[in-house]
Amino acid sequence: MSNLRQDFIQFSVDSGVLRFGEFITKAGRTSPYFFNAGLFNDGASLGRLADFYAQTLLDSGIAFDMLYGPAYKGIPLVAAVAVALSNRGRNAPFAYNRKEAKDHGEGGTLVGAPMAGRVVIVDDVISAGTSVNESVGIIRAAGATPAAVLIALDRMERSGKDDALSEFSAVQEVQNAYHMPVLSIASLDDLMTYLSQDGVDSSLSQYRDAVNAYRARYGAS
């Protein structure tokens, strides 16, 4: 596991954003871990999170012209990532959408820089792909091209009922549908590696078997 991925997992644990126990997911599954990016809720943690996003994007070598953040979680994320990129010498414009169209002033649902060129969608996770589907539609309608999706954590998890699981994870389905990469700062595999490291706190290592069993049951290859 790269230092960046290892550092991000540790940062998420230390921030209380990545937690272990028993949590019910949107799909109704009992998960031994939960990642809530909304808990990066102060200036210092959001700034460091943005640094991880920015470095992941730059390290990928993906060509892009601007960033887009889907409402609502994507709004603070895309602004913070734009600042982090600027601090690294890449001043990228960004935009985001409103859930409701504005009927006065400039009107419309888009805010920020004009949508143009190759656009990276910045979000926290991909669960069902709904946010990405909407974002791709908005970007294409504006005459721009979706170039990649940038997320914090790839759960590497198949969707569907337990007796009819899909073949691919939500991330893989997005990649297959739109023929564009999904970049993640870290993934479930990285989390498993983290829990298996020598010296990891025993209060965390006790969940290693549960996470491994969850990965075996719902994980995509």
ZIJOJO-V15096 format. One record per residue. N is the residue number from 1. RES is the residue in one small letter. PHI is phi as a letter, one per 40 degrees, with the letter a starting at -180 (* if undefined). Layout:
# ZIJOJO-V15096
[[N:RES:PHI] [N:RES:PHI]]
This chain:
# ZIJOJO-V15096
[[1:m:*] [2:s:c] [3:n:d] [4:l:c] [5:r:c] [6:q:c] [7:d:c] [8:f:c] [9:i:d] [10:q:c] [11:f:c] [12:s:c] [13:v:c] [14:d:c] [15:s:c] [16:g:g] [17:v:c] [18:l:b] [19:r:b] [20:f:b] [21:g:i] [22:e:b] [23:f:b] [24:i:c] [25:t:c] [26:k:d] [27:a:c] [28:g:g] [29:r:c] [30:t:c] [31:s:b] [32:p:c] [33:y:a] [34:f:a] [35:f:b] [36:n:b] [37:a:c] [38:g:c] [39:l:c] [40:f:c] [41:n:b] [42:d:b] [43:g:d] [44:a:c] [45:s:c] [46:l:c] [47:g:c] [48:r:c] [49:l:d] [50:a:c] [51:d:c] [52:f:c] [53:y:d] [54:a:c] [55:q:c] [56:t:c] [57:l:c] [58:l:c] [59:d:c] [60:s:c] [61:g:g] [62:i:c] [63:a:c] [64:f:a] [65:d:b] [66:m:a] [67:l:b] [68:y:b] [69:g:b] [70:p:c] [71:a:c] [72:y:b] [73:k:c] [74:g:c] [75:i:c] [76:p:c] [77:l:c] [78:v:c] [79:a:c] [80:a:c] [81:v:c] [82:a:c] [83:v:c] [84:a:c] [85:l:c] [86:s:c] [87:n:c] [88:r:b] [89:g:g] [90:r:b] [91:n:c] [92:a:b] [93:p:c] [94:f:a] [95:a:a] [96:y:a] [97:n:b] [98:r:c] [99:k:c] [100:e:b] [101:a:c] [102:k:c] [103:d:b] [104:h:a] [105:g:g] [106:e:c] [107:g:g] [108:g:g] [109:t:b] [110:l:c] [111:v:b] [112:g:h] [113:a:c] [114:p:d] [115:m:c] [116:a:a] [117:g:g] [118:r:c] [119:v:b] [120:v:c] [121:i:c] [122:v:b] [123:d:a] [124:d:c] [125:v:a] [126:i:b] [127:s:c] [128:a:b] [129:g:g] [130:t:c] [131:s:c] [132:v:c] [133:n:d] [134:e:c] [135:s:c] [136:v:c] [137:g:c] [138:i:c] [139:i:c] [140:r:c] [141:a:c] [142:a:c] [143:g:g] [144:a:b] [145:t:b] [146:p:c] [147:a:b] [148:a:a] [149:v:b] [150:l:b] [151:i:b] [152:a:c] [153:l:b] [154:d:c] [155:r:c] [156:m:f] [157:e:b] [158:r:c] [159:s:c] [160:g:h] [161:k:c] [162:d:d] [163:d:c] [164:a:a] [165:l:c] [166:s:c] [167:e:c] [168:f:b] [169:s:c] [170:a:d] [171:v:c] [172:q:c] [173:e:c] [174:v:c] [175:q:c] [176:n:c] [177:a:c] [178:y:b] [179:h:f] [180:m:b] [181:p:c] [182:v:b] [183:l:c] [184:s:b] [185:i:c] [186:a:a] [187:s:b] [188:l:c] [189:d:d] [190:d:c] [191:l:c] [192:m:c] [193:t:c] [194:y:d] [195:l:c] [196:s:c] [197:q:c] [198:d:c] [199:g:g] [200:v:c] [201:d:d] [202:s:c] [203:s:c] [204:l:c] [205:s:c] [206:q:c] [207:y:c] [208:r:d] [209:d:c] [210:a:c] [211:v:c] [212:n:c] [213:a:c] [214:y:c] [215:r:c] [216:a:c] [217:r:c] [218:y:b] [219:g:c] [220:a:c] [221:s:c]]
